[in-house]
Amino acid sequence: MEPDNVREYCDAILDEVERAVISDRQVLRSILVGLLADGHVLLEDVPGTGKTLTARSISDTLGLSFSRIQFTPDLLPSDVTGANIFNESVRKFEFQPGPIFGNIVLADEINRAPPKTQAALLEAMGEGQVTVDGTTHPLPEPFVVIATQNPVEMDGTFELPAAQKDRFMLKTSI
């Protein structure tokens, strides 16, 4: 694809997203650059600024599968990655994938979950796979996490560990 065609295609994507989201075009462009570079994006802002709607609109516009994980203090790592569940009819354990198995995964309010649950994303974001009970499961391609977080000064938030921050290509604010 010629550079001018890429620019036109990206502008068309941004135009479509702007139909659903009122946002600074430069912010949307930054998010799109992160996605095109196979990078994960962290959106930080106060509640009610359209972070979730922005992530969903980008996914819809690109025609990719979308999965949302609401991070809360009681969320467990297996709630993110999935777990082996006993299937009574065949009398064996079968893997039931968690919401991490999407093309674009919205990790909503990631800093409201304790660090152990946040860590469930480390392997997924770094290697495009998750390991559950010693078995590795590949994630779909493309795989991008768009995480939202509230400012750390807000009640009920945890600081993201350095290893988690390193896995984001860019951080921006709506």
Secondary structure, DSSP 8 states (H G I E B T S, - for coil): --HHHHHHHHHHHHHHHHHH----HHHHHHHHHHHHTT-EEEEE--TTSSHHHHHHHHHHHHT--EEEEE--TT--HHHHHEEEEEETTTTEEEEEE-TT-SSEEEEETGGGS-HHHHGGGHHHHHHSEEEETTEEEE--SS-EEEEEE--TTSTT-----HHHHTTEEEEE--
